[in-house]
Amino acid sequence: MPHAVDRAAVQTGAQRLVAERFRPLDGMRVGLVTNHTARVDTADGGSAHLIDRMHAAPNVIVGALFGPEHGIRGDAEAGAGVSGGVDATTGAPVYSLYGRSKKPTPRQLRGLDALVFDMQDVGARFYTYVSTMGYAMQAAADAGIPFVVLDRPNPIGDRAEGWLMEPAHESFVGLYPIPVTHGLTVGELARMIVGEKMLPGLDGLDLRVVEMTGYRRGMPWEETGLAWVPPSPNVPDIETARVYPGTALFEGTTASEGRGTRVPFTTVGAPWVDADALAADLTAAGLAGVRFEPARFTPVDLPGQATNPKWEGEEIGGVRLVVTDPAAFRPVATGVAVVAAVTRQPGAPADVFKTDWLAKLAGTDRLGRMLRDGVAPAAIVATWDDETAAFALAAEPYRLYP
């Protein structure tokens, strides 16, 4: 007699598709935009990749696979080109969406009946998976085939923070006029992209979202019952995902965002930082839901995770962020405060900001200007309040979960 299998509290869109024996895709030859995070449960209590479950199904054919930044298997570094090939299991061609082309071509979509998207996002505008989704949506619309999003949780909650991306700073790390954290699942975001006309060429798109069951808005990741599969090499756990939307702003500076260590983004610093003084200053700021610990670390080359990290081989001072209350924690507001504290420490160089990149990450050049002008972090944060309030109101019709 088979043993009982514990099931997650949340059933993802992919899991529902498997449970329904792929009936929504019945008879279709599909292209799958996916990566290693597209895991589904198996009857024996284990897990398998959606590609393999789909390939084993008698009523659907895997016709093509499309890989985002970090690749189908998730082992490419941030920013590294991703190559294509042929999938050994299905025999389907694998096309890179993070190389010379970031959008499926008409030739690659030829003969497909639908394009399916399934990968775990982290809820930050500049995490490139949602940009890949937008370009794939355009390609599906151009080809006249449905675009099917298999929904997954937003692991960092439902709070919107940060400025809306301004058109002048549009890039692959900021494709939509949304805040740094949007508080939506990928399915909800896809609906909003279409409904609010955030990208051209989507008027005729047949968008379908396979919704989750058991999910409620803002649900802590730990309560979903889902295993955390690192969506990229430098987001190894949920703790990192929670701080990432704020401490990733360090990529727009010459200070370290922790790449080259086993604790990227949760640990930040620079050679000019007095770790104890920085931790004390940030603790005194009274930021909600987070504790700051002094840290000293030496970035090193980590193949597959961080090549030539900032300050490689040099011991530097900084802080470790420990989230104590995820519901109260505000990652972007905290990130602004930490960037301000580090870049205003005695000894910080005049060229500490990478102006263009910081503007792309923030979605505006206002952050860089205010940091250089010495504006208090709380005053900086207040400048996006009206924008996030307007965004949250506009997003309401596209929400799928209570």
SVG drawing of the C-alpha trace seen along z (x, -y; Angstrom):
<svg xmlns="http://www.w3.org/2000/svg" viewBox="-11 -68 54 70">
<polyline fill="none" stroke="black" stroke-width="0.4" points="0.0,0.0 1.5,-3.4 2.6,-5.6 0.9,-8.9 2.5,-11.9 2.7,-15.3 1.5,-18.0 2.4,-21.7 -0.2,-24.1 0.1,-25.9 -0.4,-24.1 1.4,-26.1 0.0,-26.6 2.5,-23.9 1.3,-21.4 -2.3,-22.1 -1.4,-21.5 0.1,-18.1 -2.8,-17.2 -5.2,-18.0 -3.2,-15.8 -2.3,-18.7 -5.9,-19.1 -5.5,-22.9 -2.8,-22.0 -4.5,-18.9 -3.2,-18.1 -0.8,-21.0 2.8,-21.3 4.2,-23.8 7.2,-25.9 8.2,-26.2 9.9,-29.3 11.4,-27.9 14.4,-27.1 15.4,-24.8 12.9,-26.2 9.9,-24.6 9.7,-21.7 6.5,-19.7 5.7,-17.0 5.7,-13.3 3.5,-10.5 6.4,-9.0 6.9,-12.2 9.8,-13.4 9.9,-16.1 10.6,-16.3 11.1,-19.1 8.0,-20.2 9.8,-19.5 10.0,-15.8 6.4,-15.5 5.2,-17.3 7.4,-15.1 5.9,-12.0 2.3,-13.1 0.6,-11.4 -1.5,-14.5 1.1,-17.3 4.4,-17.6 7.4,-19.6 8.3,-21.4 10.9,-23.9 12.6,-25.1 13.6,-28.7 16.1,-29.6 16.3,-33.0 19.3,-34.6 21.2,-31.8 20.0,-29.2 17.6,-26.3 19.5,-24.7 20.2,-27.9 23.9,-27.5 25.1,-30.5 26.3,-33.6 24.4,-36.9 25.1,-38.7 26.8,-35.7 25.6,-34.8 23.5,-31.6 23.8,-29.2 21.2,-26.9 21.4,-23.3 19.2,-20.3 17.5,-18.9 18.7,-15.4 15.4,-14.2 12.9,-15.5 15.0,-16.1 13.5,-19.5 15.7,-22.5 16.9,-24.8 17.0,-28.5 18.7,-31.1 16.7,-34.2 19.8,-35.8 22.3,-36.2 22.1,-37.8 18.3,-37.7 16.1,-38.1 12.9,-37.3 11.7,-34.1 11.9,-34.5 9.2,-33.6 11.4,-30.7 11.7,-29.3 8.0,-29.5 7.1,-27.8 4.9,-24.8 4.1,-25.6 0.5,-25.9 1.2,-27.7 4.0,-29.3 4.1,-28.4 5.9,-30.3 7.0,-28.7 9.8,-29.9 10.1,-31.2 10.4,-35.0 11.7,-37.0 9.3,-39.9 11.8,-42.7 11.5,-44.7 15.2,-44.3 15.2,-40.5 15.2,-39.8 12.8,-36.8 9.8,-39.2 11.5,-41.0 11.9,-37.7 8.3,-37.0 7.3,-40.3 9.3,-39.7 7.9,-36.1 4.4,-37.6 5.2,-39.8 6.5,-36.9 3.4,-34.8 1.1,-37.7 3.1,-38.1 2.8,-34.4 -0.9,-34.3 -0.6,-31.6 -1.7,-31.6 0.6,-32.6 0.1,-30.5 1.5,-31.6 1.8,-28.9 1.6,-31.0 3.9,-30.8 4.1,-32.8 5.7,-36.1 8.2,-35.1 8.7,-38.6 5.1,-39.5 2.7,-42.0 4.2,-45.4 5.0,-47.8 8.2,-49.9 10.3,-52.2 9.8,-54.6 8.0,-53.6 10.5,-53.0 10.9,-56.1 11.0,-55.6 14.5,-57.3 15.9,-54.4 14.1,-51.5 16.4,-48.5 16.3,-44.7 16.5,-45.3 13.6,-47.7 11.1,-47.0 7.8,-48.2 6.6,-51.4 6.3,-49.5 8.0,-49.9 11.2,-48.1 8.9,-45.6 5.5,-45.2 3.8,-42.8 2.3,-40.7 2.7,-37.1 4.0,-36.6 0.5,-35.7 -0.9,-38.9 1.9,-41.0 1.3,-39.5 -2.3,-40.5 -1.4,-44.0 1.2,-44.3 -1.5,-43.5 -4.3,-45.5 -2.3,-48.7 -0.5,-48.4 2.9,-48.4 4.4,-46.8 3.5,-47.4 2.0,-44.6 0.0,-42.8 -3.6,-43.9 -4.4,-40.6 -2.6,-38.4 -4.5,-35.3 -3.2,-35.4 -4.1,-32.5 -3.1,-32.1 -3.2,-28.8 -3.8,-30.0 -2.5,-28.6 -4.7,-27.1 -4.1,-27.6 -2.3,-30.8 -3.2,-34.1 -1.8,-37.5 1.3,-38.3 1.7,-34.7 5.1,-34.1 7.1,-31.7 7.5,-29.4 3.8,-28.9 3.5,-27.8 5.1,-24.5 7.1,-24.8 10.8,-23.9 13.0,-26.9 14.9,-26.2 17.5,-29.0 16.3,-31.0 19.9,-32.1 23.3,-31.3 23.4,-34.4 19.9,-34.0 20.5,-30.8 17.7,-31.1 14.5,-32.9 16.5,-35.2 18.5,-36.5 15.4,-36.9 13.9,-39.1 16.8,-41.6 17.8,-41.4 15.5,-44.3 17.2,-46.7 20.8,-45.6 21.0,-45.0 21.2,-48.8 24.8,-48.3 25.5,-47.1 25.1,-50.8 28.1,-51.7 31.7,-50.7 30.9,-49.1 30.3,-45.4 26.9,-43.8 28.5,-40.6 29.2,-38.8 32.2,-36.6 31.0,-35.3 28.5,-32.6 26.2,-35.3 25.6,-37.7 23.2,-40.6 22.7,-39.8 26.2,-41.0 27.4,-44.3 30.5,-46.5 33.5,-48.4 37.2,-49.0 36.4,-52.3 33.7,-51.0 34.1,-50.7 31.9,-47.6 31.1,-48.3 30.3,-52.0 28.1,-51.2 26.2,-48.5 25.6,-51.0 24.5,-53.7 22.0,-51.5 20.7,-50.0 20.1,-53.5 18.0,-54.3 15.3,-52.0 14.5,-50.3 11.6,-47.8 12.0,-44.1 15.8,-43.9 18.9,-43.5 22.4,-44.7 25.5,-42.8 29.0,-44.0 30.8,-41.9 34.2,-41.6 34.6,-39.5 36.9,-38.9 35.3,-38.5 36.8,-35.8 36.3,-34.3 33.5,-31.7 33.2,-29.9 29.6,-29.7 28.5,-32.3 30.8,-35.3 33.7,-35.9 36.0,-38.9 33.8,-40.3 34.4,-43.8 37.3,-44.1 38.4,-40.5 41.0,-39.3 40.7,-42.3 39.2,-42.1 36.5,-44.8 34.1,-45.9 30.4,-45.9 27.2,-44.6 25.1,-41.5 21.3,-42.1 19.2,-39.6 15.4,-39.9 13.6,-39.4 10.0,-40.2 9.3,-39.7 5.9,-41.3 7.3,-44.6 10.6,-44.6 10.8,-47.0 13.6,-45.9 13.9,-48.9 13.6,-51.5 16.2,-49.5 18.4,-49.3 18.4,-53.0 19.3,-53.5 22.2,-51.0 23.5,-52.5 23.4,-56.0 25.2,-54.9 28.0,-53.1 28.5,-55.8 28.6,-58.5 31.2,-56.8 34.5,-58.6 36.9,-57.7 34.2,-56.9 35.5,-57.9 34.0,-60.7 33.1,-58.4 31.4,-55.8 28.2,-55.8 27.9,-54.1 25.4,-56.7 23.9,-55.1 23.6,-51.7 22.1,-53.0 19.5,-54.9 18.6,-51.7 18.2,-49.8 16.2,-52.5 14.2,-53.3 15.1,-57.0 18.2,-59.2 16.5,-60.8 18.0,-58.3 21.6,-59.0 21.0,-62.8 19.5,-62.7 22.2,-60.4 24.9,-62.7 23.1,-65.7 23.0,-64.1 19.2,-63.8 18.1,-61.8 17.0,-58.2 13.6,-58.7 13.0,-61.8 14.2,-59.8 11.8,-57.0 8.9,-59.5 9.3,-60.6 8.0,-57.4 4.9,-57.1 2.4,-58.7 3.8,-56.6 3.4,-53.3 0.0,-54.2 -1.2,-54.9 0.4,-51.7 -1.3,-49.6 -4.7,-51.1 -4.0,-50.4 -3.0,-46.8 -6.1,-46.0 -8.2,-44.7 -5.4,-42.3 -5.0,-40.6 -6.1,-36.9 -5.8,-36.0 -7.5,-37.4"/>
</svg>
